[in-house]
Every structure is written in C-alpha cells, then in structure tokens.
Amino acid sequence: MNEIIQQILSILDELTAEHRQLIEYGKAKTTAITTNQIDTLSYIATKEKKALERISQLEQQRSFLVGKYMLSQKISGPNRSFKMEKLVQVVYLAEEKVQLQRVWKELDRVIKELQELNEFNQQLVRMNLEYLHFAQDLLLGPEEEEATYHRAVQGMAQQRNGRLNMKM
C-alpha cells in the first residue's frame, strides 16, 4: 500500500475520532442545557474549541497529503485543491480504494450525526430563550414606554405589548 494513502487513512481515522468526541461533548451539552448548568456549558465550549482546532490541523494535513499524492501521480487540478471524491477516483489499487471509501463514508456518517445533534441543541437553546422571555413578560408585565416628554396632541400613552403578546 502506498505510504501517502496510509497516512491519509490514518488522518481520516483521527478526524473520525475527533468528530466522535464532539458528539460526546454535544450530548453532554444537551444535558447541561436541559438542567440549566451554565458552568458546564462553558467548560464544554472550551473543550469543543480545542477539538475544533485539532480538526482544523488534521484537515490541513489531509489536504496536503491528498495534494502530494496527486502530484506523485502527476495529476493536477484547478487551484491545486483536491477533494476526497477525486482521490478515490484516482487511486488505482482496489484495496486502497475500498479502504478510502470505507473510512471516508464512516467520517461522513459521524459528521452528519454531529450536525443533527448540533441542530437539536440549537433548538433547545431557542426554546429556553423563548421560555425565559415568556417568564419575564409574565412576571414583570409588558415593557413600559421610555420616560420622555410627549406632545399632548399624541393623546394618551400607549403601553407596548410584551414579546409574546404582540400581533405578527
């Protein structure tokens, strides 16, 4: 097996592992959101930032190695940016091609799972914010107008409706 392909496979495995770690962080974040543990959310965010930095480094290495392989095969592309689809097409050994496809599909599946989890967490955060706004309006009542001078011609002061009591 080609040494560069082995390195690419190794990096793809590392990328998959890092994305799986992000999924674990996302699940912990879901628990923290539902139980209103702000300190835990902050801790998870710092862990996620480190994982994302590592993913960025691995992605740069992967891109470099794919370009290096393409040059070794005397294949050039526009702007020297090569995607995994192109690499799989170019690899001529069946064993290498099958391994690349397998590892790449697994990474793709893990990334899609992570995206779904992130969307779910975003919905939870939105729902929590809506609940907080509702509770604020319920407890404090609708927001009053600012204390400014108005002309007597404008008539009586109008109260502004709360966020959840407005006509759309």
C-alpha positions in Angstrom: 0.0 0.0 0.0 1.2 3.5 -0.8 2.7 5.3 2.2 0.8 8.6 1.4 -2.5 6.7 1.2 -1.8 5.0 4.6 -1.1 8.5 6.1 -4.4 9.8 4.6 -6.3 6.8 6.1 -4.7 7.5 9.5 -5.7 11.1 9.4 -9.2 10.2 8.3 -9.4 7.8 11.3 -8.2 10.6 13.6 -10.8 13.0 12.1 -13.5 10.5 12.8 -12.3 10.1 16.4 -12.3 13.8 16.9 -15.8 14.2 15.5 -17.0 11.3 17.8 -15.5 13.3 20.7 -17.5 16.3 19.6 -20.6 14.1 19.6 -19.9 13.2 23.2 -19.5 16.9 24.0 -22.8 17.6 22.2 -24.6 15.0 24.3 -23.1 16.5 27.5 -24.2 19.9 26.2 -27.8 18.7 25.8 -27.8 17.5 29.4 -26.3 20.8 30.6 -28.9 22.8 28.6 -31.9 20.9 29.9 -30.6 21.2 33.5 -29.5 24.9 33.2 -25.9 24.2 34.1 -24.2 27.3 32.7 -20.7 26.4 34.1 -20.8 23.0 32.5 -21.7 24.6 29.1 -18.8 27.0 29.4 -16.4 24.1 30.2 -17.8 22.0 27.3 -17.3 25.0 25.0 -13.6 25.3 25.8 -13.2 21.5 25.2 -15.0 21.8 21.9 -12.8 24.7 20.8 -9.7 22.6 21.4 -11.2 19.7 19.4 -12.1 22.0 16.6 -8.5 23.4 16.5 -7.3 19.8 16.2 -9.8 19.0 13.5 -8.6 22.1 11.6 -4.9 20.9 11.8 -5.9 17.4 10.7 -7.8 18.7 7.8 -4.9 20.8 6.6 -2.6 17.7 6.8 -5.2 15.6 4.9 -5.4 18.3 2.2 -1.7 18.5 1.9 -1.3 14.7 1.7 -4.0 14.4 -1.0 -2.3 17.1 -3.0 1.1 15.3 -2.5 -0.4 12.1 -3.7 -1.9 13.8 -6.7 1.4 15.3 -7.6 3.1 12.0 -7.2 0.7 10.5 -9.7 1.3 13.6 -12.0 -2.3 14.7 -11.7 -3.1 18.4 -11.5 -6.3 20.1 -10.6 -7.7 23.6 -10.5 -6.1 25.7 -7.8 -4.4 22.5 -6.6 -7.4 21.8 -4.3 -8.4 18.2 -4.3 -11.4 16.6 -2.8 -11.8 13.1 -1.4 -14.1 12.2 -4.4 -11.2 12.9 -6.8 -8.7 11.0 -4.7 -10.9 7.9 -4.6 -11.4 8.1 -8.4 -7.6 8.4 -9.0 -6.4 5.6 -6.7 -5.9 2.6 -8.9 -5.4 -0.2 -6.3 -8.7 -1.8 -5.4 -7.6 -2.4 -1.8 -6.7 1.2 -1.3 -9.8 2.5 -3.0 -12.1 0.3 -0.8 -10.4 1.4 2.4 -10.5 5.0 1.5 -14.2 4.7 0.7 -15.0 2.9 3.9 -13.1 5.3 6.1 -14.5 8.4 4.3 -18.1 7.1 4.5 -17.7 6.5 8.2 -16.4 10.0 8.7 -19.3 11.4 6.7 -21.8 9.4 8.8 -20.3 10.7 12.0 -20.3 14.3 10.7 -24.0 14.0 9.8 -24.8 12.7 13.3 -22.9 15.6 14.8 -24.8 18.1 12.6 -28.1 16.6 13.7 -27.1 16.8 17.4 -26.0 20.5 17.0 -29.3 21.4 15.4 -31.2 19.7 18.2 -29.1 21.7 20.8 -29.7 24.9 18.9 -33.5 24.2 19.1 -33.2 23.6 22.8 -31.4 26.9 23.4 -34.0 28.7 21.3 -36.8 27.1 23.4 -35.1 28.0 26.6 -34.7 31.6 25.5 -38.4 31.8 24.5 -39.4 30.4 27.8 -37.2 33.0 29.6 -38.8 35.8 27.6 -42.2 34.4 28.4 -41.4 34.1 32.1 -40.0 37.7 32.1 -43.1 39.1 30.5 -45.3 37.1 32.8 -43.6 38.2 36.0 -42.7 41.8 35.1 -45.6 42.6 32.8 -45.3 44.3 29.5 -42.4 46.7 29.0 -43.4 50.3 29.6 -42.6 53.2 27.3 -39.5 55.2 28.0 -39.9 58.2 30.3 -39.8 61.0 27.8 -41.9 64.0 27.2 -44.6 63.7 24.6 -46.8 66.2 23.0 -50.3 66.4 24.4 -51.6 66.1 20.8 -50.5 62.5 20.7 -53.1 61.5 23.2 -52.8 59.0 25.9 -49.7 57.0 26.4 -49.9 53.5 24.8 -48.4 50.5 26.5 -46.3 48.3 24.5 -47.2 44.6 24.4 -44.8 42.0 25.8 -42.8 39.9 23.3 -45.2 37.1 23.3 -48.3 39.3 23.3 -47.7 41.1 20.0 -49.6 40.8 16.8 -47.4 39.5 14.0 
